[in-house]
Amino acid sequence: MLMFPSRQTRKLPVLIVLHQERSSPGRVGQMLSDKGFPLDIRRPVLGDPLPDTMANHSGAVIFGGPMSANDPDPFVKTEIDWIGVPLRENKPYLGICLGAQMMVRHLGGTVAAEKNGLTEIGWYPIRATEHGRLLMKWPKMVYHFHREGFDTPRGVQLLAEGDAYPNQAIRYGDNAWGLQFHAELTRAMMQRWVVHGAERFTMPNAQAGRDHLEGRMIFDAPLQEWLWNFLDLVFDQQADGAQADGEKIRNIRQPALQAG
């Protein structure tokens, strides 16, 4: 499904990979649309194909989901293998939670639970590494909803670290990025997650549902500002050279993506 920003654009679409029928790219989708990127939304778990080349896309984002990067489902293996396409073509790639774990698996790394079974479900602190601080200013608190993390394969730079799961943000090469945390949630998305994920709040190190929503009032504004700047870092460095396919989308105007 191709969605266009509200203003005219010559930018190529960003490929958006989601893992459930009702999933949304949330604030990432809204911000990319505001920056002038069309969104090419696909759900391989429901049978949507992934492109053989990124020649017609500005980059790709693989989002999270309730499955594991270690699951044997064919679509999981397909996505892990497919990540080689943007990596080979040096196109921007962003993996969020599951998407980051899939990239690590593609690079030969490991995805596993913390040795004591700790989760990160709620708001937790992160600290930028020296590499991360050189790139940008980072938020102090971020939102998580996971019970597995990833190691750092050879060639991967650690940009931010945490406590229960040390590896929170990574970079591979010039244009591949992975985040263990979620900056993309709109308020409506967080409310849905709190309702539908309530059974996980009793897991080790998980926070109660009320803390998720109260934390949002305190910590979300700097996280939102960070995400806007981070998406510039990932995508806009190549945006000037990423022109749309001739005249096909230059003058197309459709409603921008709405909040999830």
N, C-alpha and C positions, 0 to 999 in steps of 0.2 A: 504494500500500500504506500503510495507516494503522497506526501503532504507538503504543501508549499507555504512559505512564509507569506505574510500579508502584503509585503512590498515586493516590487520587482527585484529579481536576482539573476546573476550570472554564475553563481556558485553551484558547483556540483553537489548532489545530495550527500548527506551522511547516512551510511548504512546503520540501521538500528536493529539489533538482534534481541528479541524478547523471548521469554520462556513459558508464558502462560497466556491463555486466550484473552484474559482481561487485564494483562499487565500494561503498564504505561511507561514511557520514557520520562515522565514527570518533569522535574525542573530542568534536567539536561535537555530534554526535547524542547521545552519552552525557550530556554536560553539560546540553543542553537538556531531555533526559528527566528528569535529576535536578532541574532547576528547575521541573518540572511541565508541560512542553509536550509534547503528542502530536506525532508526526512524520508528515507526509504525504509519502511518498517517491515520486518520479516520475522516469522516465527518458525524456525526449522522443526521444532517439536510438533508443529501442526502440518508439516509437509512443505513449507516454503523453501525454495532452493536458495543457496548462497552463490554469489557471482564467482566466475572463474578468474576474474581480474578486477582490480580496483580502478581501472582506467576511467570508469564513468561515475566514480564516487570521490568525494573529498576525504573520506576516512570512514572508520567504523567504530561503533560502540557495542560491546556485548555486555548486557546487564546481568543482574543476579537472578536467582530462582531458588526454589525449595530443594532442587536436586543437588547432587554432589558431582564435582569434576571427576570423581573416581567411579561413578555409576557406569554400568555396562550398556546403557541404552545407546542404540545406534546414533541418535542425534547428538549425544554428548561427544562421542568419538569424532563424528563429522565436524562439529564446531571446533574441537581441539585441533584437528588436522587442518581445517580451513584457515586458522589464524596464520598459517604460513604464507597465505596470499598477501595480506597487507605487510607482513614482515619482509617478504622478498621484494615487494615493490616499493618499500620504504614509504608507505602511506600511513597517515596517523591512525593509530589503534588505541582505544581506551577500553580496558576491562574493569568492570565494577563488580566486586565481590566474586561471584561465580566466574564472571568474565576474566578477572585477574587470575583466578586459580586455574582456569583453562589455559591461559597464556603460559603460566608457570609449567603446567603439565606438558604443553607443546615444546617448551624449552628444555625438557628433561628433568624438571624439578618435582618436588613432592608436595602433595596436598594432604593434610591430616589434622585430626583434632589435637588440642593441647594435651600433654601427657597425663594431666590430672582431670581431664574432662571439662575444663573450664570453657564457658562460652563468652561471647561478647554480644549481648542483647540489650541495647540501651545506649547511653551516652558515656564515652570513655575518653581519657586524654591521649593525645599523640604528641610526639616531639619530632621536629624536623631534624634530619641529619645535616651535616655540613653541606652535602650535595643539595639537599632540599632547600636549605636557607639561601644558597646562592641563586636558586631559581625564582623564589617568591616568598612572600609571607604566608605562613600556614596558620590555620585555626588551632586553638588549644584543645577543643573538645569536638568530637565527631560522633555520628550515629552509626551503630552497628546492629546487625541481625544475622549472626553466623555462629557456627560451632566447629568450623574447620578453618585452618589458615594455610599459608604456603611458605616454603623456604625460598631462598634466593639462588637460582642456578647461576652458573658461570656467565659472566657478561652482564648481569643485572645489577643496577645501582639501587641501593636503598635510599629513599628520600624522606621517609618518616617512619617512626617506630612507636610501639606501644608497650603495654605491660604484659597482659596475658598472652597476646599474640604479637611478637616483636616486629614483624614485617607488615607495615601498614600501607605504604605507598612505594612503588618501584618504577624504574624506567629501564627499558632495554633499547639500546641503540639511540637513534635520534628521535624516533617517532612512536614508540610503543610504551604505553603507560598502564599501570595497574593500581587499583585502589581496593583495599580490604573493606573500607567503610562506605557508607551511603550518604552522599550529599544531594541526591536527586529527589528526595521525598518532598512532595507538597504536603500541606497539612492534611488534606483529605487522604492521601496515601498512607501517612503515618497512622491516622485513625483506623484505617482498614487493617493495617498490619497489627496494631494493638489488639483489635477485636479478634481477628482470625488467628493470631499467633499467641493467644493468651496462655495456651497450655505449655509454652516454652519458658514462661517467666519463673518457673520453679527450678529450672536447670541451674547448675553451679555457676555463680558469678552473674547471672541474668538479673536485670532490674525489673521491678514491678511496673505494670502498665502506666500507672499515674506518673511515674518518674520519666517515662518517655515523653509524655505531653508537657509536663512541667519543664523538663530539660529543653524542649524545643523553644519555649518562651525565652529562655536565658541564652542558649547557645546557637540558635539557628541563624540569627542575622550575620554574624561573622562567617559562618559556614557558607551561607548563600553568597556573600561577597567573594569569598575564596573561590567558590565554584565558577563564578563568572570569569574571574581572572585566569583560573586554571584552564578553562575551555579555550580561552584565547591562546594560551601557551601550547595546547595540544593541536588546535585546528587552524587558528588564524595565521600562524606563521607561514602556511602554505596557501592560504585562501586566495591571495592575489593572483596566484598562478593556476588556480583551479577553476577554469572556465566551464560553463555549461556546454552541453553538446549542441554547438551551433546556435540556431535561433529557437531550439525546441522549448526551452523554459524561460527565455529572456523576458518575455512579456506575459507570462502566465501569472495570474493572481488568484489565489484561493485563500480561504480563511486560515489563519495561523492555528497551530496546535493549541488546544484548550487545556486548562489545568486538569490533572488527574484527580 
